[in-house]
Amino acid sequence: MRRYIITCDLHPTHQTYAAMSAEIKRLDPRCEQPHRGAWLIESNLSAREIRAALLPAADFSDRFFVCEAGPDTARFNSLERAGARNVIQFDARKRSAILNSVLHDGKRGSRLFKAAIGGSF
């Protein structure tokens, strides 16, 4: 089995990923969707065969890209697969000392707070 990444940029008038997602899930029911318009699948098909399978779900003004991907991956705030659906897993992060001091002094009249939010509250 080879691993592929499929990315889609659908035209605003056709911006439903349901048909494309259904077609991709038909190719690999265990596919991953780390972002709204991106899927990772495993298949014995070539990239051209995958493209041909997805064309019926695409409109002429849509764009999609199919590329073989290796097993080495790195993620940051991507959607993780959990059972039959994808869920967002956020890692706990510490605030920087500067940001913490700005937000700690968050009174409406605070010069630092106004600078941090661009003057709009």
C-alpha angles and dihedrals in degrees: 000000000000125000121231136185118215120193125186133197106186123198112256093246090053098037098140112116092191097096093043092045092050091051092049091048088051088057093047119005089193094055121142124228108199092171136019094262100029133081135180116210138173117221144149089225122101122246089256091052091050090050090051090051091051098046095085089059093051131083121222091254094050124097130209136169129206120194135164111249130196128231094257108099138162125193138197120184091335125148113270122209113247114175112308095342141052120245133186114250111194119195115224110252132191120234117241116254091245094050091045091054092048094049093042090058091050100146113139092246095050113123091208092051092050090049091050094052096038093250094292119111 
